[in-house]
Amino acid sequence: MSAGVSTGALIAAAALWGGAAGSLLPRAAYRFSVPSGESWRETCPGEHRIGGRLGGWLGRARCGQCADAVAEASAWSGGAVEETARDAGPGSAHPRQADTADGDADTAAGAAQTAAPAPTYGPRTPALVLATALVCAALAAATGTRPELAVWLLLAPVGVLLAVVDFRVQRLPDPLTLPLAAAALVLLGLVALVPEHAGDWPTALFGALALGGAFFLLFLINPGGMGFGDVKLALGLGAVLGWYGWATVMLGTFAAFLLGALYGGALVVARRAGRKTAIAFGPFLIAGAFLGLLIGAYAA
């Protein structure tokens, strides 16, 4: 009974961690979601009108300057409506004056609505919170109390962020993919020194090199079908999967290609894409690695 309670508490704690981490991702997702070759976003969408310069990378996708401008515009609109209504009251000299005042009030209200954009932008916070919480909870359920769970929980929000960005703009940012690979190898190297771990660090290293090398070869053969960002992402995912052995590497890779093929086939059947339409492969590579990691952790 105590083991069951301990496992349930672990899963709940992992879900809470995932939810908290997911709540910090919207701003980074918005700033990173730009087409290849463009610099990361520095301003909110309303910058050309009332604008705000974005500070930091973590937090809600909400611009404080835009929110203040919306509040000020609403207050000004209310004051304008009240003032024009007062001018058009019972003491007005002519009915046409009341009509003019009503028109001015409507114009003021309309100007307030169009002058300020919505203060939120980017992906919705609840969706990222839910996705990250579910991923972390599933990893905790499969891994249990083994020390490598700490690594999976630290890397999971980065994986969710990469999937969102690649799905939105078909780009895997270097500031995320390369640190992911380095962090996976370094953290797993530290975990290998802790008793009761269930993986092998040399296999994680070789898995990173093998999967990264295989994707690099695919990139050379068909650059249009495999982006170089996928190659860099494969380094980190190869390390994570390799921790539990070569079978897990193969399983995660196969799941990624299977999920990508099913998605592409569904788009073709729905006539939303052609056979040569490029799709973002990063989300499926991450999803396949996630499934492989769950099975590998559960079987370890």
Backbone torsions as a table, in degrees:
resi	resn	phi	psi	omega
1	MET	NA	-42.8	-178.8
2	SER	-64.1	-35.9	177.7
3	ALA	-64.5	-40.4	179.0
4	GLY	-64.3	-41.9	177.9
5	VAL	-63.7	-41.5	179.7
6	SER	-62.6	-43.0	178.9
7	THR	-65.1	-42.2	178.3
8	GLY	-63.1	-41.0	178.4
9	ALA	-66.1	-36.7	178.8
10	LEU	-64.9	-43.8	179.5
11	ILE	-64.5	-41.8	179.3
12	ALA	-64.1	-42.0	178.7
13	ALA	-64.5	-40.0	178.4
14	ALA	-64.8	-39.3	178.1
15	ALA	-65.1	-40.4	177.6
16	LEU	-63.9	-41.9	176.2
17	TRP	-60.7	-46.3	180.0
18	GLY	-61.6	-41.1	177.9
19	GLY	-63.8	-42.0	178.9
20	ALA	-65.5	-42.8	179.1
21	ALA	-66.8	-39.5	179.4
22	GLY	-64.0	-30.4	179.4
23	SER	-68.7	-15.9	-179.6
24	LEU	-94.7	-2.3	-173.2
25	LEU	-86.8	-25.5	-172.2
26	PRO	-56.1	-42.3	-177.8
27	ARG	-66.6	-41.9	177.8
28	ALA	-64.5	-40.3	178.5
29	ALA	-61.1	-40.6	179.1
30	TYR	-67.4	-44.2	-175.6
31	ARG	-69.5	-34.4	-179.4
32	PHE	-81.9	-19.0	-173.7
33	SER	-81.5	71.8	175.9
34	VAL	-129.6	149.7	179.9
35	PRO	-59.6	158.0	-179.4
36	SER	-58.8	136.3	179.5
37	GLY	96.2	-15.2	179.1
38	GLU	-96.4	151.7	179.2
39	SER	-77.8	159.1	-178.5
40	TRP	-63.9	148.0	-177.2
41	ARG	-63.8	137.1	179.3
42	GLU	-114.1	-13.9	-176.7
43	THR	-131.3	159.6	177.4
44	CYS	-77.9	166.6	-176.9
45	PRO	-60.9	-23.3	-177.9
46	GLY	-87.6	9.7	-173.1
47	GLU	-58.1	-34.3	-175.8
48	HIS	-73.8	-8.1	179.1
49	ARG	-115.3	-59.9	-179.2
50	ILE	-123.7	-25.1	164.4
51	GLY	48.6	152.5	176.6
52	GLY	-145.3	139.3	175.3
53	ARG	-89.7	127.0	-175.2
54	LEU	-74.8	133.0	177.1
55	GLY	-112.5	127.9	178.8
56	GLY	80.0	173.2	-176.9
57	TRP	-116.5	-14.2	-175.9
58	LEU	-112.2	143.1	177.2
59	GLY	130.7	-177.3	179.4
60	ARG	-68.9	152.1	176.3
61	ALA	-83.9	75.5	-176.6
62	ARG	-145.2	128.8	-178.0
63	CYS	-96.0	117.8	-180.0
64	GLY	-63.4	-37.8	179.8
65	GLN	-65.2	-40.4	178.1
66	CYS	-66.8	-39.1	179.1
67	ALA	-62.9	-42.2	177.6
68	ASP	-63.2	-39.6	179.8
69	ALA	-65.7	-38.1	177.5
70	VAL	-62.8	-43.3	-180.0
71	ALA	-64.0	-43.4	179.5
72	GLU	-64.4	-41.4	179.6
73	ALA	-64.9	-38.5	179.1
74	SER	-66.4	-42.0	178.8
75	ALA	-64.0	-42.3	178.5
76	TRP	-64.1	-38.8	179.8
77	SER	-63.3	-44.5	179.8
78	GLY	-62.9	-41.4	178.6
79	GLY	-65.1	-39.0	-179.8
80	ALA	-66.3	-41.3	-179.7
81	VAL	-64.7	-43.6	-178.8
82	GLU	-64.0	-41.8	-177.4
83	GLU	-67.0	-44.6	-178.9
84	THR	-68.3	-33.4	178.0
85	ALA	-66.8	-38.3	178.2
86	ARG	-64.5	-40.8	179.0
87	ASP	-64.9	-28.5	-178.0
88	ALA	-97.9	25.3	-177.0
89	GLY	-75.2	-166.4	-175.6
90	PRO	-60.2	-24.0	-177.5
91	GLY	-86.6	10.6	-178.5
92	SER	-65.2	145.5	-175.3
93	ALA	-76.2	-26.3	-173.7
94	HIS	-151.2	141.9	179.8
95	PRO	-56.0	-32.8	-177.5
96	ARG	-64.1	-28.6	178.7
97	GLN	-64.5	-38.8	177.7
98	ALA	-63.6	-42.2	178.7
99	ASP	-61.6	-42.0	180.0
100	THR	-64.5	-40.3	179.8
101	ALA	-64.9	-41.5	177.9
102	ASP	-61.5	-40.9	178.9
103	GLY	-64.2	-38.6	177.9
104	ASP	-65.7	-37.8	179.2
105	ALA	-65.4	-43.6	178.3
106	ASP	-62.3	-40.9	179.1
107	THR	-62.8	-41.0	179.2
108	ALA	-63.8	-43.6	179.9
109	ALA	-64.9	-42.2	179.0
110	GLY	-64.6	-39.1	178.9
111	ALA	-64.1	-37.0	179.2
112	ALA	-65.5	-35.7	-179.3
113	GLN	-72.8	-35.2	-176.3
114	THR	-91.0	-16.8	-177.3
115	ALA	-74.6	-28.8	-174.1
116	ALA	-120.7	129.4	177.9
117	PRO	-79.2	170.6	175.3
118	ALA	-61.7	136.6	-175.2
119	PRO	-75.7	-8.4	178.1
120	THR	-106.5	157.2	-177.0
121	TYR	-159.8	173.0	176.5
122	GLY	73.0	-170.8	-179.6
123	PRO	-65.6	152.0	-177.2
124	ARG	-71.1	136.6	-179.6
125	THR	-63.0	-45.0	-178.8
126	PRO	-58.0	-37.1	-179.6
127	ALA	-65.4	-43.2	179.1
128	LEU	-68.9	-37.9	177.5
129	VAL	-61.4	-46.9	-178.5
130	LEU	-65.5	-44.7	-178.2
131	ALA	-62.7	-46.7	-178.5
132	THR	-67.7	-38.1	178.2
133	ALA	-63.6	-43.3	179.4
134	LEU	-65.1	-41.9	179.1
135	VAL	-61.6	-46.8	-178.3
136	CYS	-66.7	-39.4	178.8
137	ALA	-64.1	-41.9	178.7
138	ALA	-64.6	-40.2	177.9
139	LEU	-64.1	-39.6	178.0
140	ALA	-66.0	-39.9	179.7
141	ALA	-64.3	-37.6	-178.0
142	ALA	-80.3	-35.7	-174.1
143	THR	-88.2	-31.6	-177.8
144	GLY	73.7	-146.2	-174.8
145	THR	-91.4	10.1	179.0
146	ARG	-65.2	148.6	-171.4
147	PRO	-65.6	-23.4	-179.5
148	GLU	-67.7	-13.2	177.2
149	LEU	-58.4	-35.5	179.6
150	ALA	-60.2	-36.7	178.6
151	VAL	-67.6	-45.6	-178.8
152	TRP	-61.3	-39.8	-178.9
153	LEU	-69.4	-31.8	177.3
154	LEU	-73.5	-35.0	-176.6
155	LEU	-86.0	-23.7	-175.2
156	ALA	-57.5	-46.6	179.2
157	PRO	-60.8	-33.6	177.4
158	VAL	-65.9	-40.1	177.2
159	GLY	-62.6	-42.3	177.6
160	VAL	-62.4	-43.5	179.9
161	LEU	-62.5	-44.2	178.7
162	LEU	-62.0	-42.4	179.3
163	ALA	-61.6	-42.5	-179.4
164	VAL	-64.8	-47.0	-177.6
165	VAL	-64.0	-45.3	-178.5
166	ASP	-66.0	-37.1	179.1
167	PHE	-66.4	-34.0	-177.4
168	ARG	-78.7	-40.9	-172.6
169	VAL	-132.1	7.5	-179.4
170	GLN	53.6	52.9	178.5
171	ARG	-147.1	134.8	176.6
172	LEU	-112.9	103.3	-173.2
173	PRO	-64.1	135.6	176.5
174	ASP	-58.4	-37.7	179.3
175	PRO	-63.5	-8.6	177.0
176	LEU	-108.6	-44.2	-174.3
177	THR	-70.1	-45.6	-177.4
178	LEU	-68.9	-46.3	174.5
179	PRO	-61.8	-30.8	177.3
180	LEU	-61.0	-45.3	179.7
181	ALA	-64.7	-45.1	-179.3
182	ALA	-64.3	-44.8	-178.7
183	ALA	-64.4	-39.6	180.0
184	ALA	-60.5	-45.9	-178.1
185	LEU	-69.6	-41.8	-179.0
186	VAL	-67.3	-47.7	-177.8
187	LEU	-66.2	-39.9	177.8
188	LEU	-68.3	-31.7	174.5
189	GLY	-63.0	-37.9	177.1
190	LEU	-70.3	-39.6	179.5
191	VAL	-64.7	-31.9	179.5
192	ALA	-62.1	-18.9	178.7
193	LEU	-86.7	-8.9	-176.7
194	VAL	-95.4	136.0	177.9
195	PRO	-62.5	157.6	173.9
196	GLU	74.1	9.2	173.0
197	HIS	-74.0	159.3	-173.3
198	ALA	-119.1	16.8	-177.1
199	GLY	-123.3	-173.8	-178.0
200	ASP	-135.4	118.6	-175.6
201	TRP	-68.6	-42.8	177.6
202	PRO	-57.4	-38.1	177.2
203	THR	-67.2	-33.5	175.8
204	ALA	-63.8	-42.4	178.1
205	LEU	-63.4	-47.6	-179.8
206	PHE	-67.4	-32.1	176.8
207	GLY	-64.9	-39.8	177.5
208	ALA	-63.2	-45.5	-179.3
209	LEU	-67.1	-40.1	-177.3
210	ALA	-68.1	-48.2	-178.3
211	LEU	-69.1	-41.0	176.4
212	GLY	-62.4	-41.4	178.3
213	GLY	-65.8	-39.5	179.1
214	ALA	-64.7	-42.1	179.2
215	PHE	-70.3	-32.7	176.6
216	PHE	-65.5	-38.2	176.7
217	LEU	-64.5	-42.0	176.7
218	LEU	-63.2	-36.2	178.1
219	PHE	-64.8	-40.7	178.8
220	LEU	-67.5	-36.9	-179.1
221	ILE	-71.5	-43.4	-176.1
222	ASN	-141.0	80.6	-178.8
223	PRO	-59.5	-29.6	-179.8
224	GLY	-72.5	-22.5	-177.9
225	GLY	-99.2	-13.9	-178.5
226	MET	-138.1	117.4	179.7
227	GLY	-80.7	155.7	179.5
228	PHE	-69.5	-24.8	174.3
229	GLY	-62.9	-34.2	176.7
230	ASP	-64.2	-35.3	178.5
231	VAL	-63.3	-45.5	-179.9
232	LYS	-67.6	-38.3	177.4
233	LEU	-64.6	-36.0	-178.6
234	ALA	-62.2	-27.7	177.8
235	LEU	-61.0	-50.1	-179.3
236	GLY	-68.2	-42.1	-178.9
237	LEU	-69.3	-33.7	176.1
238	GLY	-63.8	-37.2	177.5
239	ALA	-65.8	-44.0	-179.1
240	VAL	-63.9	-46.9	-179.1
241	LEU	-70.3	-37.4	-178.7
242	GLY	-64.9	-20.5	178.1
243	TRP	-55.8	-36.2	-179.0
244	TYR	-99.4	9.0	172.8
245	GLY	111.0	169.1	-175.8
246	TRP	-67.2	-31.3	178.6
247	ALA	-62.9	-38.0	178.4
248	THR	-68.5	-36.9	176.2
249	VAL	-60.7	-46.6	-179.5
250	MET	-65.5	-40.8	-178.5
251	LEU	-65.1	-46.2	180.0
252	GLY	-64.0	-39.0	179.3
253	THR	-67.7	-43.3	178.8
254	PHE	-62.6	-42.0	179.7
255	ALA	-62.4	-37.1	-180.0
256	ALA	-63.4	-48.5	-179.5
257	PHE	-67.6	-35.3	178.4
258	LEU	-65.2	-46.3	179.7
259	LEU	-63.8	-41.1	177.9
260	GLY	-62.8	-41.1	179.6
261	ALA	-66.9	-40.3	179.0
262	LEU	-64.7	-41.2	179.2
263	TYR	-65.7	-46.4	178.5
264	GLY	-62.2	-40.7	177.7
265	GLY	-63.6	-38.9	178.3
266	ALA	-64.1	-38.9	177.7
267	LEU	-64.7	-40.2	179.4
268	VAL	-65.6	-44.0	179.8
269	VAL	-63.2	-38.8	179.6
270	ALA	-79.5	0.4	-179.7
271	ARG	59.4	34.4	175.9
272	ARG	-102.5	-1.4	178.6
273	ALA	-161.0	157.6	175.4
274	GLY	-98.1	177.9	-178.0
275	ARG	-66.7	-24.9	-178.8
276	LYS	-103.8	9.5	179.0
277	THR	-69.9	130.8	179.7
278	ALA	-79.0	135.5	176.1
279	ILE	-124.2	155.9	177.9
280	ALA	-71.5	122.0	-178.1
281	PHE	-92.0	-19.1	-178.2
282	GLY	-54.3	-48.3	179.5
283	PRO	-57.9	-36.1	-179.7
284	PHE	-77.1	-33.2	174.7
285	LEU	-63.9	-41.1	178.1
286	ILE	-69.7	-41.8	179.3
287	ALA	-64.7	-41.1	177.4
288	GLY	-63.6	-41.6	177.3
289	ALA	-64.5	-36.8	178.7
290	PHE	-63.2	-45.7	178.7
291	LEU	-64.6	-43.4	178.1
292	GLY	-62.4	-39.1	179.8
293	LEU	-66.9	-39.8	177.6
294	LEU	-60.3	-46.4	-179.0
295	ILE	-67.8	-42.6	179.7
296	GLY	-63.8	-41.6	179.5
297	ALA	-67.4	-39.4	-179.5
298	TYR	-67.3	-36.4	-177.9
299	ALA	-82.1	-17.0	-175.7
300	ALA	-68.2	NA	NA
